[in-house]
């Protein structure tokens, strides 16, 4: 289904609830199958023979052994050259919410081309899934002209375990274990230009670790060196891509300590980071009205992207350059007045 730019933002935000990684979430509308791009046309590195074949149901995938990208383009004439490589979550044991009614609708409404990453699901998943994420960035950059993309505006992100994968990409895009696998694209940069991580799994250290993700990624008894390596808060540097973090206090699956640990490490390293911690909402939730201000995170992320130049200016932006300036009564300083992103309809007449 094509989403027109004029479609009310409330509909777009509510539809995002399907994106975050809720198993079994059904897309609200049918859509044409997206184009697929294989990541490894010359053969998957260190490929394992899967015990079971790949299955998919309503955007949820299991036993993925043929990693690939699903392409969701904005409506014709609205693309702005920015791309987003999206890694859905699922605890590294499934890929959930990879359908067209997820993050793709929101990003497409902003003119962003979305490449949904179907990464390998093995036991354990390291380093296969991360190799796929590195290759995905290189594949998208190598085809930027074909898709009308700016190779310097290609970001990545995800929710839950998908956020851990995207964050790992930001830390290990040049790591020999995952980035030096040969092939024609190895010379291309795999570094994302920005990262958006929501409800992220960050640490592999207990008690804050999401135990299912840890087990699926590292195995039942991982060596301490590997636990440390895949605990993102221990691997950040000032050269990490700019990161936007979203979490809630009520998340009991991947506790908010995950984002707090990552934020603290990024701040200490002098990296670029913005974090929003909300009061309400369980893991991978936050877009229904009963979750209050949590539903505003897509708008905040949009404004962050505009502030960094990854999205063009817009009359609906809080930072719109064409906004009317008015004086602040208290300070006498100019303030900006812009249209609200969403206004509730007026109550019906009695």
C-alpha positions in Angstrom: 0.0 0.0 0.0 1.4 3.4 -0.9 1.2 6.0 1.8 0.6 9.5 0.5 2.5 12.4 2.2 -0.7 14.0 3.2 -1.9 11.0 5.2 -2.4 12.1 8.9 0.6 11.5 11.0 -1.4 9.9 13.7 -2.2 6.9 11.4 1.5 6.6 10.5 2.5 6.6 14.2 -0.1 4.1 15.3 1.0 1.8 12.5 4.5 1.8 13.8 3.5 -0.3 16.8 3.6 -3.3 14.5 7.3 -2.5 13.8 9.1 -3.0 17.0 9.2 -6.8 17.2 5.9 -8.1 18.5 5.8 -11.8 17.5 2.7 -12.6 15.4 1.8 -9.0 14.7 -0.4 -8.9 11.6 0.0 -6.2 9.0 -3.2 -4.1 8.8 -3.2 -4.1 5.0 -2.0 -6.3 2.2 0.9 -5.0 0.1 2.8 -6.0 -3.0 5.9 -8.1 -2.4 9.0 -5.9 -2.0 12.0 -6.2 -4.2 14.7 -8.5 -2.8 18.5 -8.1 -3.0 20.7 -11.0 -2.0 23.6 -10.1 0.2 26.0 -12.8 -0.9 25.3 -13.7 -4.6 28.7 -15.4 -4.8 28.1 -17.6 -1.7 27.4 -16.9 2.0 30.7 -16.9 4.0 31.0 -19.8 6.5 27.6 -21.0 5.5 26.0 -23.6 7.6 23.5 -26.2 6.5 20.2 -25.3 8.4 18.6 -28.0 10.3 15.2 -26.6 9.2 14.1 -24.6 6.2 13.2 -20.9 6.4 9.6 -20.1 7.3 7.7 -16.8 7.3 4.3 -15.8 8.6 2.9 -12.3 8.5 6.4 -10.7 8.4 7.9 -13.0 10.9 10.9 -15.1 9.7 12.6 -18.1 11.2 15.7 -20.2 10.2 17.0 -17.6 7.8 20.1 -18.9 6.0 19.8 -16.8 2.8 20.4 -13.3 4.0 18.9 -10.5 1.9 17.4 -7.1 1.8 13.8 -6.2 1.3 13.4 -2.8 -0.5 10.6 -0.5 0.5 10.8 2.7 -1.5 8.8 6.0 -0.8 5.9 6.9 -3.1 7.1 8.1 -6.5 8.5 11.6 -6.5 9.0 11.8 -2.7 12.4 10.1 -2.2 15.0 12.5 -0.8 18.2 10.4 -1.1 18.3 9.1 2.5 18.3 5.4 3.2 17.7 3.3 6.3 19.0 -0.2 6.8 16.5 -1.6 9.3 17.1 -4.7 11.4 13.9 -6.0 13.0 14.2 -7.6 16.4 13.2 -11.1 17.6 15.8 -12.1 20.2 18.2 -13.4 17.5 15.9 -16.4 17.2 13.5 -14.9 14.8 13.0 -11.8 12.7 9.7 -10.2 13.6 7.9 -7.3 12.0 9.7 -7.3 8.7 6.6 -6.6 6.7 5.6 -3.3 5.0 3.4 -2.0 7.8 6.2 -1.3 10.2 9.0 1.2 10.4 8.9 1.3 6.6 5.7 3.3 6.6 7.1 5.9 8.9 10.4 6.2 7.0 8.7 6.2 3.6 6.5 9.0 4.7 9.7 11.0 5.3 11.0 10.2 1.8 13.5 7.6 3.1 14.1 4.4 1.2 14.1 1.5 3.6 16.1 -1.7 3.3 14.9 -4.3 5.7 17.6 -6.7 6.6 16.8 -10.4 6.8 20.0 -11.6 8.6 21.1 -15.2 9.3 19.6 -16.9 12.3 22.1 -19.5 13.5 22.9 -21.0 16.9 24.9 -19.2 17.9 24.4 -16.1 15.7 27.8 -14.5 16.1 29.4 -13.6 13.8 27.0 -14.5 11.0 24.3 -11.9 11.7 26.9 -9.1 12.1 28.7 -10.1 8.8 25.3 -9.8 7.1 24.8 -6.3 8.6 28.2 -5.2 7.4 27.5 -6.5 3.9 24.1 -4.9 3.9 25.6 -1.4 4.3 28.1 -2.1 1.5 25.5 -3.5 -0.8 23.3 -0.4 -0.3 26.2 2.0 -0.8 27.3 0.1 -4.0 23.8 0.6 -5.5 23.2 4.2 -4.2 23.1 5.6 -7.8 20.6 2.9 -8.8 18.2 3.9 -6.0 18.9 7.6 -6.1 20.7 7.7 -2.7 23.3 9.9 -1.2 26.0 7.5 -0.1 26.7 9.8 2.8 23.1 9.6 4.1 22.7 5.9 4.7 21.7 5.1 8.3 20.8 2.0 10.2 18.8 1.0 13.2 16.4 -1.5 14.7 14.5 -2.5 17.8 15.3 -4.9 20.6 17.9 -7.5 19.4 17.8 -5.7 16.0 19.0 -2.6 17.8 21.8 -4.6 19.2 22.7 -5.8 15.7 22.6 -2.2 14.3 24.6 -0.9 17.3 27.2 -3.7 16.8 27.4 -2.6 13.2 28.2 0.9 14.4 31.0 -0.4 16.6 32.5 -3.2 14.4 32.0 -2.0 10.8 35.8 -2.3 10.3 36.4 -5.3 12.6 38.4 -8.0 10.7 36.2 -10.9 12.0 33.1 -9.5 10.3 34.4 -6.9 7.8 37.2 -8.8 6.1 35.4 -11.6 4.3 36.5 -11.0 0.8 34.5 -10.0 -2.2 34.2 -7.1 -4.6 32.6 -4.8 -2.0 35.1 -5.1 0.8 36.7 -1.8 -0.1 33.5 0.1 0.5 32.8 1.6 3.9 30.2 -0.3 6.0 29.9 2.5 8.6 26.4 3.8 9.0 26.0 7.6 8.9 23.6 7.5 11.8 21.9 5.0 14.1 18.4 4.9 15.5 18.0 2.3 18.3 14.7 1.7 20.1 14.3 -0.5 23.2 17.8 -1.8 22.4 19.5 -4.8 23.8 22.9 -3.5 24.6 24.8 -5.5 27.2 25.4 -9.2 27.4 26.3 -8.9 31.1 23.7 -10.1 33.6 21.4 -8.9 35.2 20.6 -6.3 32.6 21.2 -8.6 29.6 18.1 -9.9 27.7 18.9 -13.5 28.3 17.2 -14.9 25.2 19.2 -12.7 22.9 22.4 -13.5 24.8 21.8 -17.2 24.5 20.9 -17.1 20.8 23.8 -14.8 19.9 26.6 -16.3 22.0 25.5 -19.8 23.0 24.9 -21.3 26.4 28.4 -20.8 27.9 30.2 -18.0 26.0 33.7 -17.1 27.0 34.0 -13.9 29.0 36.0 -12.3 26.1 33.1 -12.7 23.7 30.6 -11.5 26.3 32.7 -8.3 26.7 33.0 -7.9 23.0 29.3 -8.1 22.3 28.4 -5.8 25.3 28.2 -2.6 23.3 28.7 -0.3 26.2 32.3 -1.7 26.4 33.1 -1.2 22.7 32.1 2.4 21.9 34.5 5.0 20.7 34.2 8.7 19.7 34.1 7.5 16.1 30.8 5.8 16.5 28.0 7.2 14.2 25.6 9.6 15.8 23.1 7.6 17.8 19.4 8.3 18.8 18.2 6.1 21.7 14.6 5.4 22.8 13.6 3.4 25.9 10.9 3.2 28.6 11.0 2.8 32.3 8.5 -0.1 32.1 10.6 -2.3 29.8 11.2 -5.5 31.7 12.4 -7.5 28.7 15.5 -5.4 27.9 15.6 -3.1 31.0 16.2 0.6 30.6 19.7 0.0 32.0 20.7 -1.1 28.5 20.2 2.4 27.1 21.6 4.0 30.2 24.8 2.0 30.0 25.2 2.8 26.3 24.5 6.5 26.8 27.0 6.8 29.6 29.7 5.1 27.6 29.0 7.2 24.5 29.1 10.4 26.6 32.4 9.3 28.2 33.9 8.6 24.8 32.8 12.0 23.4 30.5 10.4 20.8 27.4 12.1 19.4 24.2 10.7 21.2 20.7 11.8 22.0 18.5 9.7 24.3 14.9 9.9 25.3 13.6 7.8 28.3 9.9 7.6 28.7 7.8 6.6 31.7 5.2 4.3 30.1 5.2 1.4 27.7 6.4 -2.2 27.8 9.2 -3.5 25.6 8.7 -2.5 22.0 5.5 -0.4 22.7 4.7 3.2 23.0 2.5 4.3 20.1 -0.9 4.0 21.5 -2.5 7.0 23.3 -2.5 5.2 26.6 1.3 5.3 26.6 1.2 9.1 26.7 4.4 10.9 25.6 6.1 7.7 24.5 4.2 8.0 21.2 6.1 11.1 20.3 9.4 9.3 19.7 9.1 9.0 15.9 8.6 12.8 15.7 11.6 13.4 18.0 13.7 11.1 15.8 12.5 12.9 12.7 13.6 16.2 14.2 17.0 14.8 15.1 17.5 13.6 11.6 16.6 17.0 10.2 18.9 18.7 12.7 21.8 16.6 11.3 20.9 17.2 7.7 19.8 13.6 6.9 16.3 14.9 6.1 15.5 18.1 4.2 13.7 21.0 5.8 9.9 20.7 6.1 7.0 23.1 7.0 5.9 20.6 9.6 9.3 20.6 11.3 9.9 22.2 14.7 13.0 23.8 13.2 11.4 24.9 10.0 13.4 27.8 8.6 10.4 29.5 7.2 8.6 29.6 10.5 7.2 32.8 11.9 9.3 34.5 14.6 7.6 36.1 17.5 8.9 37.7 20.6 9.0 36.0 24.0 7.1 38.1 26.5 9.5 37.0 29.3 12.8 37.4 27.6 12.2 39.5 24.6 13.9 36.9 22.5 12.5 35.5 19.2 10.7 32.2 19.4 9.5 30.0 16.6 5.8 29.2 16.0 5.2 26.3 13.6 2.3 24.1 12.8 1.7 21.2 15.2 2.5 17.7 14.0 -0.9 16.5 15.1 -3.9 18.2 16.4 -6.8 16.3 18.0 -10.1 17.0 16.2 -12.5 19.4 17.8 -15.1 17.8 20.1 -18.5 17.3 18.5 -21.2 19.9 19.1 -23.6 18.9 21.9 
